């Protein structure tokens, strides 16, 4: 599973690099076309790129193109799409389980589409708990990975048998009256301890994987105590699903929960856009105003629609960018070059320490009414405040 850290490392690969985004399987796996269909598209696209290159550069480009073609020869795809970065001393494969826009690029590693996908599909944590134990999953880019699995071990060997009757495993026989009450109280105490440990582990994994949400799945008497023990700063990330899925396999859990996760994501995005539009302070809306504030370091969280891509011009000297077609920078007078929002967004997020939220569906349609872009301003402390 690709991570933001991995994409950042790829962006630093020495060029020139051939970047290839290819859909290797159709939306219906049972009817997917052969990989040669992808290669046909790549061949046609590469011809137009090659014609624009000097002879020496064209030879280097063709060499990397041949490497990619050889890799695909007689290969049966298992992923839905594939991203390849090929250069001298460089060969990086990123398989994905969702569709991409077919792209071919020569020069610096082009990570813009991969970056966009990662930001659109933020990692989520799934915690499935039952009486026997807990499973921790990470879900991102339609990939479902089990991080770890923990069995609930309850040691009852030290409990007084003369009080509890004959004890076998986690079941008890010949318990009557207060004996049964004592046993059940001890079992509840054990599960309270295990739920507390689960909450602590969930918080650790949330911070390590930078999760955008945590789905806590299980019977009410288990998820309730875990939810209550989650640290306060992470509570807003918790989504409770009070269903006992302990007997389901990992693939069955994924099939059951994916529609619920998709529904939550739509509602979450709609709520975020509504909060942005309804806020009376600390927000900025509109393309030009928001972009200017981002470059001045005044935005802490940026929200934009999935399909938004802007044509921009950027100064080759000071880096300032806007939608003006003026070939000369109004700030420093240097020449400007054409670019797009998607191309510059990875660097903007990194240098401005931005939190990025990409929304789709109805949320994106609503945001489009104000230009498709907006954000929350950073808090400005009054002069002299500590």
C-alpha positions as CSV (number, residue, x, y, z in Angstrom):
1,X,0.0,0.0,0.0
2,X,1.5,3.3,-1.1
3,X,2.0,6.1,1.4
4,X,2.5,9.8,1.3
5,X,6.1,9.3,2.5
6,X,6.8,6.9,-0.3
7,X,5.4,9.4,-2.9
8,X,7.6,12.2,-1.4
9,X,10.6,9.9,-1.8
10,X,9.7,9.1,-5.4
11,X,9.4,12.8,-6.2
12,X,13.1,13.1,-5.4
13,X,14.3,10.5,-7.9
14,X,16.9,12.0,-10.2
15,X,15.6,12.6,-13.7
16,X,14.9,12.1,-16.4
17,X,12.3,9.5,-15.4
18,X,9.5,7.9,-17.5
19,X,6.3,8.1,-15.4
20,X,3.5,5.7,-16.6
21,X,-0.1,5.6,-15.3
22,X,-2.0,2.7,-16.8
23,X,-5.4,1.1,-16.2
24,X,-4.5,-2.6,-16.5
25,X,-7.9,-4.1,-15.7
26,X,-11.4,-3.0,-16.5
27,X,-14.0,-2.2,-13.8
28,X,-15.4,-5.7,-14.4
29,X,-12.5,-8.1,-13.7
30,X,-14.2,-11.1,-15.4
31,X,-14.2,-9.2,-18.7
32,X,-10.9,-7.3,-18.5
33,X,-9.1,-6.6,-21.7
34,X,-5.6,-7.9,-22.3
35,X,-2.7,-5.7,-21.2
36,X,-1.9,-5.1,-24.9
37,X,-4.8,-2.6,-24.9
38,X,-2.8,-0.5,-22.4
39,X,0.3,-0.9,-24.5
40,X,-1.5,0.3,-27.6
41,X,-2.5,3.5,-25.8
42,X,1.1,3.9,-24.5
43,X,2.6,3.4,-27.9
44,X,0.4,6.1,-29.5
45,X,1.1,8.5,-26.7
46,X,4.9,7.9,-26.7
47,X,5.2,8.7,-30.4
48,X,3.9,12.3,-29.8
49,X,6.3,12.7,-26.9
50,X,9.3,11.3,-28.8
51,X,8.8,13.7,-31.7
52,X,9.2,16.7,-29.3
53,X,12.6,15.4,-28.0
54,X,16.1,15.9,-29.3
55,X,17.7,12.8,-30.8
56,X,19.9,12.0,-27.8
57,X,17.0,12.5,-25.4
58,X,14.7,10.5,-27.6
59,X,17.1,7.5,-27.3
60,X,17.0,7.6,-23.5
61,X,13.3,8.0,-23.6
62,X,12.9,5.0,-25.9
63,X,15.1,2.8,-23.7
64,X,12.9,3.3,-20.7
65,X,9.8,2.8,-22.8
66,X,11.2,-0.5,-24.0
67,X,11.8,-1.5,-20.3
68,X,8.1,-0.9,-19.5
69,X,6.9,-2.7,-22.6
70,X,9.1,-5.7,-21.8
71,X,7.7,-5.8,-18.2
72,X,4.1,-5.9,-19.6
73,X,4.8,-8.6,-22.1
74,X,2.6,-11.7,-21.5
75,X,1.7,-10.4,-18.0
76,X,-1.7,-11.0,-16.5
77,X,-2.7,-8.1,-14.3
78,X,-3.8,-8.6,-10.7
79,X,-4.1,-4.9,-9.9
80,X,-6.7,-2.5,-11.4
81,X,-4.1,0.0,-12.4
82,X,-0.3,0.4,-12.2
83,X,2.0,3.4,-11.8
84,X,5.7,2.9,-13.0
85,X,8.7,5.2,-12.5
86,X,11.5,4.1,-14.8
87,X,14.9,5.8,-15.2
88,X,18.6,5.2,-15.0
89,X,19.0,3.2,-11.8
90,X,15.3,3.7,-11.1
91,X,12.5,1.2,-11.2
92,X,9.5,1.7,-8.9
93,X,6.1,0.0,-9.3
94,X,3.0,1.1,-7.5
95,X,0.0,-1.2,-8.0
96,X,-3.4,0.2,-7.2
97,X,-6.9,-1.3,-6.8
98,X,-8.7,1.7,-8.4
99,X,-8.8,3.3,-11.8
100,X,-6.4,6.1,-12.8
101,X,-6.2,8.5,-15.7
102,X,-3.8,7.0,-18.3
103,X,-0.8,9.3,-18.4
104,X,2.8,9.2,-19.9
105,X,5.3,11.7,-18.8
106,X,9.1,12.2,-19.4
107,X,11.3,14.3,-17.2
108,X,11.0,14.8,-13.4
109,X,9.0,12.1,-11.7
110,X,5.3,13.1,-12.1
111,X,3.7,12.2,-8.7
112,X,0.8,14.7,-9.0
113,X,-1.9,12.1,-9.8
114,X,-0.6,9.6,-7.2
115,X,-0.5,12.4,-4.6
116,X,-4.0,13.5,-5.5
117,X,-5.3,9.9,-5.1
118,X,-3.7,9.5,-1.7
119,X,-5.1,12.8,-0.4
120,X,-8.6,11.9,-1.8
121,X,-8.5,8.5,-0.2
122,X,-7.2,9.2,3.3
123,X,-6.2,6.1,5.4
124,X,-8.9,4.8,7.8
125,X,-8.5,2.4,10.7
126,X,-11.0,-0.5,11.2
127,X,-11.2,-2.2,14.6
128,X,-13.3,-5.3,14.7
129,X,-13.8,-6.6,18.2
130,X,-15.7,-9.6,19.7
131,X,-15.4,-11.8,22.8
132,X,-12.5,-13.7,21.4
133,X,-10.2,-10.9,20.4
134,X,-9.7,-7.9,18.1
135,X,-8.5,-7.3,14.5
136,X,-6.9,-4.0,13.4
137,X,-7.2,-3.1,9.7
138,X,-5.9,-0.2,7.5
139,X,-8.1,0.8,4.6
140,X,-7.0,3.1,1.8
141,X,-7.2,3.3,-2.0
142,X,-9.7,0.4,-1.8
143,X,-7.0,-1.8,-0.3
144,X,-7.8,-3.7,3.0
145,X,-4.7,-4.7,5.0
146,X,-4.7,-6.3,8.4
147,X,-2.2,-4.5,10.6
148,X,-2.4,-6.9,13.5
149,X,-4.6,-9.4,15.4
150,X,-4.8,-9.9,19.1
151,X,-6.5,-12.7,21.0
152,X,-8.2,-12.0,24.3
153,X,-6.6,-14.3,26.8
154,X,-8.4,-14.4,30.2
155,X,-6.5,-16.4,32.8
156,X,-9.0,-17.8,35.3
157,X,-6.6,-20.4,36.7
158,X,-6.0,-18.4,39.9
159,X,-9.7,-17.8,40.7
160,X,-10.8,-19.8,43.7
161,X,-12.6,-22.9,42.4
162,X,-14.4,-23.4,45.7
163,X,-16.1,-20.1,45.1
164,X,-16.8,-20.5,41.4
165,X,-17.5,-24.2,41.0
166,X,-15.9,-26.3,38.2
167,X,-14.3,-23.9,35.6
168,X,-13.5,-25.0,32.1
169,X,-11.9,-22.4,29.8
170,X,-14.1,-19.3,29.6
171,X,-17.2,-21.2,30.4
172,X,-18.4,-22.1,33.9
173,X,-20.5,-25.0,35.3
174,X,-22.2,-25.5,38.6
175,X,-22.2,-21.8,39.5
176,X,-25.1,-20.7,41.5
177,X,-26.3,-17.5,43.2
178,X,-23.5,-15.3,44.4
179,X,-20.9,-17.7,42.9
180,X,-22.2,-16.8,39.4
181,X,-22.2,-13.1,40.3
182,X,-18.6,-13.3,41.5
183,X,-17.6,-15.0,38.3
184,X,-19.4,-12.6,36.0
185,X,-18.0,-9.6,37.9
186,X,-14.5,-10.9,37.4
187,X,-15.1,-11.6,33.7
188,X,-16.4,-8.0,33.3
189,X,-13.3,-6.7,35.0
190,X,-11.1,-8.7,32.6
191,X,-13.0,-7.4,29.6
192,X,-12.8,-3.9,30.9
193,X,-9.0,-4.2,31.1
194,X,-8.8,-5.7,27.6
195,X,-11.0,-2.9,26.2
196,X,-8.7,-0.3,27.8
197,X,-5.7,-2.0,26.2
198,X,-7.5,-2.0,22.8
199,X,-8.3,1.7,23.1
200,X,-4.6,2.4,23.9
201,X,-3.4,0.4,20.9
202,X,-6.0,2.0,18.6
203,X,-4.7,5.5,19.6
204,X,-1.1,4.3,18.9
205,X,-2.0,3.0,15.4
206,X,-4.0,6.2,14.7
207,X,-1.0,8.4,15.3
208,X,1.4,6.1,13.5
209,X,-0.7,5.8,10.3
210,X,-2.1,9.3,10.4
211,X,-5.6,7.9,10.2
212,X,-8.5,10.2,9.1
213,X,-11.1,8.1,10.9
214,X,-11.4,5.0,13.1
215,X,-14.3,2.6,12.6
216,X,-15.0,0.7,15.9
217,X,-17.0,-2.4,15.0
218,X,-18.5,-4.8,17.5
219,X,-21.3,-5.5,20.1
220,X,-22.3,-2.5,22.2
221,X,-21.0,-3.9,25.5
222,X,-17.5,-4.0,23.9
223,X,-17.2,-1.0,21.6
224,X,-18.8,1.3,24.3
225,X,-15.9,0.8,26.8
226,X,-13.3,1.1,24.0
227,X,-14.8,4.3,22.7
228,X,-14.9,5.8,26.2
229,X,-11.2,5.0,26.8
230,X,-10.0,6.6,23.5
231,X,-8.0,9.8,24.2
232,X,-10.0,13.0,24.0
233,X,-8.1,14.5,21.1
234,X,-9.0,11.4,18.9
235,X,-12.6,11.1,19.9
236,X,-13.9,13.0,16.9
237,X,-12.4,10.4,14.6
238,X,-14.4,7.5,16.1
239,X,-17.3,6.0,14.1
240,X,-19.2,3.3,16.0
241,X,-20.8,0.4,14.1
242,X,-22.6,-1.7,16.7
243,X,-22.6,-5.1,14.9
244,X,-20.9,-8.3,15.9
245,X,-18.8,-9.4,12.9
246,X,-16.4,-11.6,14.9
247,X,-17.3,-14.8,13.1
248,X,-16.7,-13.3,9.6
249,X,-13.5,-13.7,7.7
250,X,-11.4,-10.7,6.7
251,X,-12.8,-10.6,3.1
252,X,-16.3,-10.9,4.5
253,X,-15.7,-8.1,7.0
254,X,-14.4,-5.9,4.1
255,X,-17.5,-6.7,1.9
256,X,-19.8,-5.9,4.8
257,X,-18.2,-2.6,5.9
258,X,-17.2,-1.0,2.6
259,X,-20.7,0.3,1.8
260,X,-21.0,1.7,5.3
261,X,-17.5,3.4,5.0
262,X,-18.5,4.9,1.6
263,X,-21.7,6.3,3.1
264,X,-19.8,7.8,6.0
265,X,-17.3,9.4,3.7
266,X,-20.1,11.1,1.7
267,X,-21.7,12.4,4.8
268,X,-18.4,13.5,6.3
269,X,-17.4,15.4,3.1
270,X,-20.8,17.1,3.0
271,X,-20.5,18.2,6.6
272,X,-17.1,19.6,6.0
273,X,-18.2,21.6,3.0
274,X,-21.3,22.9,4.9
275,X,-19.1,23.9,7.8
276,X,-16.8,25.8,5.5
277,X,-19.6,27.6,3.7
278,X,-21.6,28.4,6.8
279,X,-18.7,29.7,8.9
280,X,-18.8,33.4,9.6
281,X,-15.1,33.7,10.4
282,X,-11.7,32.2,9.8
283,X,-12.5,30.9,6.3
284,X,-11.7,32.0,2.8
285,X,-13.6,31.0,-0.4
286,X,-13.0,31.4,-4.1
287,X,-10.1,30.4,-6.3
288,X,-8.0,33.5,-6.5
289,X,-8.4,34.6,-2.9
290,X,-7.7,31.1,-1.5
291,X,-4.7,30.5,-3.8
292,X,-3.2,33.8,-2.7
293,X,-3.7,33.1,1.0
294,X,-2.2,29.6,0.6
295,X,1.0,31.0,-0.9
296,X,1.2,33.6,1.9
297,X,1.0,30.8,4.5
298,X,-2.3,31.9,5.9
299,X,-4.3,28.7,5.2
300,X,-4.1,25.7,7.6
301,X,-6.7,23.4,5.8
302,X,-7.5,23.5,2.1
303,X,-10.8,22.0,0.7
304,X,-11.3,21.4,-3.0
305,X,-13.4,19.4,-5.4
306,X,-12.2,16.1,-6.9
307,X,-12.5,17.3,-10.5
308,X,-11.0,20.7,-10.0
309,X,-7.9,21.4,-12.0
310,X,-6.9,25.0,-12.8
311,X,-4.6,26.3,-15.4
312,X,-2.0,28.6,-13.7
313,X,1.1,30.6,-14.6
314,X,4.0,30.4,-12.2
315,X,7.0,32.7,-11.9
316,X,10.3,30.9,-12.7
317,X,12.1,33.0,-10.1
318,X,10.0,33.8,-7.1
319,X,7.5,30.9,-7.6
320,X,4.3,33.1,-7.3
321,X,1.4,31.6,-9.2
322,X,-2.1,32.7,-10.2
323,X,-4.6,32.4,-13.1
324,X,-3.3,35.5,-14.9
325,X,-2.0,34.8,-18.4
326,X,0.6,37.6,-18.1
327,X,4.0,36.2,-19.2
328,X,5.8,38.5,-16.7
329,X,5.6,38.2,-12.9
330,X,3.9,41.2,-11.3
331,X,6.0,40.8,-8.2
332,X,9.6,40.3,-9.4
333,X,9.3,40.9,-13.2
334,X,10.7,37.5,-14.1
335,X,9.3,35.2,-16.8
336,X,6.3,32.9,-16.0
337,X,5.5,29.5,-17.3
338,X,2.2,27.5,-17.6
339,X,1.4,24.9,-15.0
340,X,-1.7,23.4,-13.3
341,X,-3.0,23.2,-9.8
342,X,-2.5,19.5,-9.7
343,X,1.2,19.8,-10.7
344,X,2.0,22.4,-8.0
345,X,-0.2,21.1,-5.2
346,X,2.2,18.5,-3.8
347,X,4.9,21.1,-3.3
348,X,2.4,23.6,-1.9
349,X,1.1,21.1,0.7
350,X,4.7,20.3,1.7
351,X,6.1,23.9,2.0
352,X,3.0,25.5,3.5
353,X,2.2,22.6,5.9
354,X,-1.3,22.3,4.6
355,X,-4.0,19.8,5.6
356,X,-5.7,18.9,2.3
357,X,-9.3,17.6,2.0
358,X,-10.5,16.5,-1.5
359,X,-14.3,16.0,-1.7
360,X,-16.4,14.4,-4.4
361,X,-20.1,13.8,-5.3
362,X,-22.7,16.2,-3.8
363,X,-20.0,17.9,-1.6
364,X,-17.9,18.8,-4.6
365,X,-21.0,20.1,-6.5
366,X,-21.9,22.3,-3.5
367,X,-18.3,23.6,-3.3
368,X,-18.2,24.3,-7.0
369,X,-20.8,27.0,-6.5
370,X,-18.1,29.2,-4.8
371,X,-15.3,28.2,-7.3
372,X,-14.5,24.7,-6.0
373,X,-11.9,25.8,-3.5
374,X,-11.8,27.2,0.0
375,X,-10.0,26.9,3.3
376,X,-9.7,27.6,7.0
377,X,-7.4,30.4,8.0
378,X,-4.6,29.8,10.5
379,X,-5.2,31.3,14.0
380,X,-3.5,34.6,14.4
381,X,-2.5,35.4,18.0
382,X,-2.9,39.0,19.1
383,X,0.3,40.9,19.7
384,X,1.8,40.1,23.0
385,X,-0.2,36.9,23.5
386,X,1.7,33.8,24.7
